[in-house]
Amino acid sequence: MRRLVFVIALLAVATAGISASFAAVHHAKTLTFAERFAPALDLMAKQ
């Protein structure tokens, strides 16, 4: 019984991690090149 609860909890945590990973990938794809690298481009321009 304890093992079943542990497996269910482990699957729940894994599912949450995978969905968070997909959400981060989706958010990263929506950014343009300028939005993604704006801080780095500003630093390069100042040098």
N, C-alpha and C positions, 0 to 999 in steps of 0.2 A: 504493500500500500504506500509506504513512504517513497519507494522507488518510483511509483507511478506519479505521485505528486511532484517529485523532483524532475522527472522527464517532462511533465506538462509545463512546469515553471521554466525549464531550460528552453523548451520550444517557444514559449511566449517571449522570453528575452531575445532569442535569436530572431524571431519574426519582427519584433520591434526594431532591432538593429538593422535588419535588412531593409525594412520600409524607410527608416531614417536615411539609410545610405542612398536609396533610390530617390528620395526627396532632395537630398543634397546634390546628386548628379543632375536632376531635372533643373534645379535652381541655377546651377553653374552653367548649364547650356543656354539659359535665357539671357545671360549677360553678354554684352558685346565685347569685342576686344578692348576697346577704350575703357569701358567700365571695369573690366577685369584687371587691367594693367595700368590704370591711371596713376596710382602712387609711384610705381616704378618709373613710368615715363616722366613724371614731374621731377624725380630725383636725377634722372639722366639729363634732363634739360638744364638743370641747375649747374651741372659739372662743366 
